[in-house]
Amino acid sequence: MTEPQPLELNVEHSGAALVVRVAGEIDLATAPEFGTFLRAQLARTRSVLMIELADVAYLGRQAWPC
């Protein structure tokens, strides 16, 4: 069994957009941190928020509680 990858969250600007780059695993343990971080970024922008998930190794259903 492999070790879980820690969640890494970074933000950068690309033109008028705010890009959130996510790496690691989004599971039951990290979903609250991910959600809090996304809500904070949404509050900071009035234009476009993009979420880059290319480096996410695991995305559990807890990441999207809607």
Sequence and secondary structure as in RCSB ss.txt:
>XXXX:A:sequence
MTEPQPLELNVEHSGAALVVRVAGEIDLATAPEFGTFLRAQLARTRSVLMIELADVAYLGRQAWPC
>XXXX:A:secstr
       EEEEEEETTEEEEEEEEEESTTTHHHHHHHHHHHHHH SSEEEEEEEEEEEE GGG   
